């Protein structure tokens, strides 16, 4: 269950993507939903139940899914194409590149099981999707943290005129950001400072912002101040806010992401800083460049260093040893 991604005590929202999409589809007749036999597992079944004439089951054929979505976009629709992230990034990449991205069509590719959010091993763990889609010209990329982000991104990416790849948290999704920042709302292309801290700045996306906030609470008890800058849009990157926060205080910089250490947010932020002539003490918390194990998620998150306790431990050790 996705709820297990959050620490105990967080409230959850059921299927925020499906609910937000139905709310928007009632107002916008251009919205349609397509899936590759994964409606129940991408929360698109909410649309199928409420608006069956706007839902298309394409079968286990991601290439066909993306081609059909491109065709519908050419006819004036705004298609939401859903599947698992590994299948979009690997099986359907050429179809997304040629039929959707090169044509700059408004197809919204919304994919479950991003990064290490499944214990089913490398066949279902999309640890390289951000790197793959960052290299695709014209593709906007979103990695939401919680239910607020997931619901908030739906109208924002619908208004965006081009293609979007969004990582999806499905099912019972925790509410995290508004507990720390009550007036928080998702804004496409914008990074937002969720928490202040004097010793280090963690720049994070997706569920790693959840981990960063929980780690910050643990570290605060030890007198370590960790600021958290949430970056839900990976491309285009909000370089202005990132540079502003890094320059504002002389703090060590950590980038956290639920993705391979190669090609994701960490390398994107490092490039931004170096091109601006800024070289702070820099640390990356990410998944290794490897095919990961199968198993229970809490065990895997501990093993690969992305549980809140392991994030706090890495930051503590890095700061205490001089960064």
C-alpha positions as CSV (number, residue, x, y, z in Angstrom):
1,X,0.0,0.0,0.0
2,X,1.2,3.5,-0.8
3,X,0.1,4.6,2.7
4,X,3.1,2.6,4.0
5,X,5.4,5.1,2.4
6,X,4.4,7.7,5.0
7,X,5.4,7.7,8.7
8,X,2.7,6.6,11.1
9,X,0.2,9.3,11.9
10,X,-0.2,10.8,8.5
11,X,-3.8,11.1,7.1
12,X,-4.4,9.6,3.7
13,X,-6.6,10.4,0.7
14,X,-8.0,7.6,-1.5
15,X,-7.2,7.8,-5.3
16,X,-6.5,11.6,-5.4
17,X,-5.5,11.4,-9.1
18,X,-8.7,9.7,-10.3
19,X,-10.9,12.0,-8.2
20,X,-9.2,15.1,-9.4
21,X,-9.4,13.9,-13.0
22,X,-13.1,13.3,-12.8
23,X,-13.7,16.7,-11.2
24,X,-11.9,18.3,-14.1
25,X,-13.4,16.2,-16.8
26,X,-16.9,17.3,-15.7
27,X,-15.9,20.8,-16.7
28,X,-13.7,20.0,-19.7
29,X,-15.1,17.7,-22.4
30,X,-11.7,17.3,-24.1
31,X,-10.3,15.1,-21.2
32,X,-10.2,11.4,-21.9
33,X,-8.5,8.5,-20.0
34,X,-6.6,5.6,-21.6
35,X,-4.8,2.7,-19.9
36,X,-2.9,-0.4,-20.7
37,X,-4.9,-2.9,-18.6
38,X,-4.0,-1.0,-15.4
39,X,-7.0,1.2,-14.7
40,X,-7.4,-0.2,-11.2
41,X,-3.7,0.2,-10.4
42,X,-3.4,3.8,-11.7
43,X,-6.7,5.0,-10.1
44,X,-8.1,5.6,-13.6
45,X,-11.0,3.2,-12.7
46,X,-12.6,6.3,-11.0
47,X,-13.0,7.9,-14.4
48,X,-14.1,4.6,-15.9
49,X,-16.9,4.3,-13.3
50,X,-18.1,7.9,-13.5
51,X,-17.6,8.5,-17.2
52,X,-17.4,5.2,-19.1
53,X,-17.7,6.9,-22.5
54,X,-14.5,8.9,-21.8
55,X,-12.4,5.8,-20.8
56,X,-10.5,3.6,-23.2
57,X,-9.0,0.2,-22.2
58,X,-6.1,-0.4,-24.6
59,X,-4.9,-3.8,-23.3
60,X,-1.4,-4.8,-22.3
61,X,0.1,-2.8,-25.2
62,X,1.9,0.4,-24.2
63,X,3.1,1.2,-27.7
64,X,-0.5,1.1,-28.9
65,X,-1.6,3.1,-25.8
66,X,0.8,6.0,-26.6
67,X,0.0,6.0,-30.4
68,X,-3.8,6.1,-29.7
69,X,-3.3,8.9,-27.2
70,X,-1.3,10.8,-29.8
71,X,-4.0,10.4,-32.4
72,X,-6.7,11.6,-29.9
73,X,-4.6,14.6,-29.1
74,X,-4.4,15.4,-32.8
75,X,-8.2,15.4,-32.9
76,X,-8.4,18.0,-30.1
77,X,-8.7,15.8,-27.0
78,X,-6.4,16.0,-23.9
79,X,-5.6,12.3,-23.3
80,X,-4.4,11.0,-19.9
81,X,-2.4,7.8,-20.7
82,X,-1.7,5.7,-17.6
83,X,0.5,2.6,-17.1
84,X,3.4,1.7,-14.9
85,X,6.5,3.9,-15.1
86,X,8.8,1.1,-16.2
87,X,6.5,0.2,-19.1
88,X,6.3,3.8,-20.4
89,X,10.0,4.5,-20.0
90,X,11.2,1.3,-21.6
91,X,8.6,-0.4,-23.8
92,X,6.9,2.7,-25.2
93,X,9.8,5.2,-25.3
94,X,10.1,5.4,-29.1
95,X,6.4,5.9,-29.6
96,X,6.4,8.6,-26.9
97,X,9.4,10.3,-28.6
98,X,8.1,10.2,-32.2
99,X,4.3,10.3,-31.9
100,X,4.0,12.6,-28.9
101,X,7.1,14.6,-28.0
102,X,8.3,15.5,-31.4
103,X,4.8,16.7,-32.3
104,X,4.5,18.6,-29.0
105,X,1.0,17.0,-28.4
106,X,-0.8,17.6,-25.1
107,X,-0.7,14.0,-23.9
108,X,-0.4,13.5,-20.2
109,X,1.6,10.3,-19.4
110,X,0.8,9.5,-15.8
111,X,2.6,6.4,-14.4
112,X,2.4,4.4,-11.2
113,X,5.3,2.7,-9.3
114,X,7.9,5.4,-9.8
115,X,11.4,4.7,-8.4
116,X,11.4,2.2,-5.5
117,X,7.7,2.1,-4.7
118,X,7.3,-1.5,-5.6
119,X,8.9,-4.6,-4.1
120,X,8.6,-6.6,-7.3
121,X,12.1,-6.2,-8.4
122,X,13.7,-4.6,-11.5
123,X,10.8,-5.5,-13.9
124,X,8.5,-3.1,-11.9
125,X,11.0,-0.6,-10.4
126,X,11.4,2.6,-12.5
127,X,14.7,3.8,-11.1
128,X,15.8,5.3,-14.4
129,X,12.6,7.0,-15.7
130,X,13.6,10.6,-14.8
131,X,17.0,10.2,-16.6
132,X,15.2,8.8,-19.7
133,X,12.6,11.4,-20.0
134,X,14.8,14.3,-19.0
135,X,16.7,13.7,-22.2
136,X,13.6,13.9,-24.3
137,X,13.1,17.4,-25.8
138,X,9.9,19.2,-24.9
139,X,8.9,16.8,-22.2
140,X,7.7,18.4,-18.9
141,X,8.4,16.1,-15.9
142,X,6.5,16.1,-12.5
143,X,7.4,14.0,-9.4
144,X,4.7,14.7,-6.7
145,X,5.3,14.1,-3.0
146,X,1.8,13.4,-1.6
147,X,-2.0,13.6,-2.1
148,X,-2.0,17.4,-2.3
149,X,0.6,17.4,-5.1
150,X,-1.1,14.6,-7.0
151,X,-4.5,16.3,-6.9
152,X,-3.0,19.8,-7.6
153,X,-0.9,18.7,-10.6
154,X,-4.0,17.4,-12.6
155,X,-5.4,20.9,-13.5
156,X,-1.9,22.4,-13.9
157,X,-0.7,19.8,-16.4
158,X,-4.0,19.9,-18.2
159,X,-3.5,23.6,-18.8
160,X,0.1,23.0,-20.0
161,X,0.0,22.9,-23.9
162,X,2.6,20.2,-24.4
163,X,3.4,16.6,-23.3
164,X,3.9,15.8,-19.6
165,X,5.4,12.8,-17.9
166,X,4.1,12.5,-14.3
167,X,5.0,10.0,-11.6
168,X,1.9,8.8,-9.8
169,X,1.2,7.9,-6.2
170,X,-1.9,5.7,-6.2
171,X,-4.4,4.2,-3.8
172,X,-4.3,5.5,-0.3
173,X,-1.9,8.4,-0.6
174,X,-0.6,10.2,2.4
175,X,-1.1,13.9,3.1
176,X,2.3,15.4,4.1
177,X,3.0,18.8,2.8
178,X,0.1,20.7,4.3
179,X,1.0,19.4,7.8
180,X,4.3,21.3,7.4
181,X,3.0,24.2,5.3
182,X,-0.8,24.7,5.6
183,X,-1.1,27.0,2.6
184,X,0.9,24.8,0.3
185,X,-0.4,24.1,-3.2
186,X,1.2,22.6,-6.2
187,X,2.4,25.0,-8.9
188,X,3.8,23.6,-12.1
189,X,7.4,24.6,-12.6
190,X,7.9,26.0,-9.1
191,X,10.0,24.8,-6.2
192,X,8.9,25.8,-2.7
193,X,10.7,26.0,0.6
194,X,8.7,23.8,3.0
195,X,10.9,24.0,6.1
196,X,13.7,26.3,7.3
197,X,16.9,25.1,8.8
198,X,20.3,26.7,9.4
199,X,22.8,23.8,8.9
200,X,21.9,22.1,5.6
201,X,19.5,22.5,2.7
202,X,17.9,19.4,1.3
203,X,16.6,19.8,-2.3
204,X,14.2,16.9,-3.0
205,X,11.4,15.7,-5.2
206,X,8.7,13.1,-4.9
207,X,8.5,10.9,-1.8
208,X,12.0,12.0,-0.9
209,X,10.5,15.3,0.3
210,X,8.4,13.3,2.6
211,X,11.5,11.5,3.8
212,X,13.4,14.8,4.1
213,X,10.7,16.4,6.3
214,X,10.6,13.4,8.6
215,X,14.4,13.3,8.8
216,X,14.4,17.0,9.6
217,X,12.2,16.4,12.6
218,X,14.6,13.6,13.8
219,X,17.6,15.8,13.3
220,X,16.1,18.8,15.1
221,X,16.0,16.8,18.3
222,X,19.8,16.6,18.0
223,X,20.2,20.3,17.3
224,X,20.8,20.0,13.5
225,X,18.7,22.3,11.4
226,X,17.6,20.9,8.0
227,X,15.8,23.1,5.5
228,X,13.7,21.4,2.8
229,X,13.2,22.7,-0.7
230,X,10.5,20.7,-2.5
231,X,11.0,20.5,-6.3
232,X,8.0,18.7,-7.8
233,X,8.8,19.7,-11.4
234,X,12.0,18.2,-12.6
235,X,11.9,19.7,-16.1
236,X,11.8,22.6,-16.6
237,X,13.7,23.0,-13.4
238,X,13.1,26.1,-11.2
239,X,16.7,27.2,-11.3
240,X,15.9,30.7,-9.9
241,X,14.5,29.4,-6.6
242,X,17.2,26.7,-6.3
243,X,20.0,29.3,-6.8
244,X,18.2,31.8,-4.5
245,X,18.0,29.3,-1.6
246,X,21.5,28.1,-2.0
247,X,22.9,31.6,-2.1
248,X,20.7,32.9,0.8
249,X,22.6,31.0,3.5
250,X,26.0,29.3,3.6
251,X,24.6,25.8,4.1
252,X,25.6,22.4,3.0
253,X,23.5,21.1,0.1
254,X,22.0,17.7,-0.2
255,X,19.8,16.4,-3.0
256,X,17.4,13.6,-2.3
257,X,15.5,11.6,-4.9
258,X,13.7,8.3,-5.3
259,X,15.7,7.5,-8.5
260,X,19.1,6.3,-9.6
261,X,22.0,8.4,-8.7
262,X,22.5,8.9,-12.4
263,X,20.6,11.4,-14.5
264,X,17.9,12.6,-12.1
265,X,17.4,15.6,-9.9
266,X,20.8,15.3,-8.2
267,X,22.8,15.7,-11.4
268,X,20.3,18.4,-12.7
269,X,20.9,20.5,-9.5
270,X,24.7,20.0,-9.6
271,X,24.7,21.2,-13.2
272,X,22.7,24.3,-12.2
273,X,25.1,25.2,-9.3
274,X,28.3,24.6,-11.3
275,X,27.1,26.7,-14.3
276,X,26.3,29.5,-11.9
277,X,29.8,29.3,-10.3
278,X,28.5,28.0,-7.0
279,X,30.3,25.0,-5.3
280,X,28.8,24.3,-1.9
281,X,29.5,21.2,0.1
282,X,27.3,18.8,-1.9
283,X,25.9,15.4,-1.1
284,X,23.5,13.1,-3.0
285,X,21.0,10.7,-1.5
286,X,19.7,8.5,-4.3
287,X,19.3,4.9,-5.3
288,X,22.5,3.1,-6.5
289,X,23.3,2.5,-10.2
290,X,22.2,-1.1,-10.0
291,X,19.2,-3.4,-10.5
292,X,17.6,-3.4,-7.1
293,X,16.4,-6.4,-5.0
294,X,12.8,-7.6,-4.6
295,X,11.2,-7.6,-1.2
296,X,9.2,-5.7,1.4
297,X,9.3,-2.0,0.8
298,X,10.3,-0.9,4.3
299,X,13.2,-3.3,4.1
300,X,14.3,-2.1,0.7
301,X,14.0,1.6,1.7
302,X,16.3,0.9,4.6
303,X,18.7,-1.2,2.5
304,X,19.0,1.5,-0.2
305,X,19.1,4.5,2.2
306,X,15.8,6.2,1.5
307,X,13.9,5.6,4.7
308,X,13.6,8.7,7.0
309,X,15.9,7.1,9.6
310,X,18.6,6.3,6.9
311,X,18.3,9.8,5.4
312,X,18.7,11.4,8.8
313,X,21.7,9.1,9.6
314,X,23.4,9.9,6.3
315,X,23.0,13.7,6.9
316,X,24.1,13.4,10.5
317,X,27.3,11.5,9.6
318,X,28.0,13.8,6.6
319,X,27.7,17.0,8.8
320,X,29.6,15.5,11.7
321,X,32.5,14.4,9.5
322,X,32.9,17.9,8.0
323,X,30.9,17.5,4.8
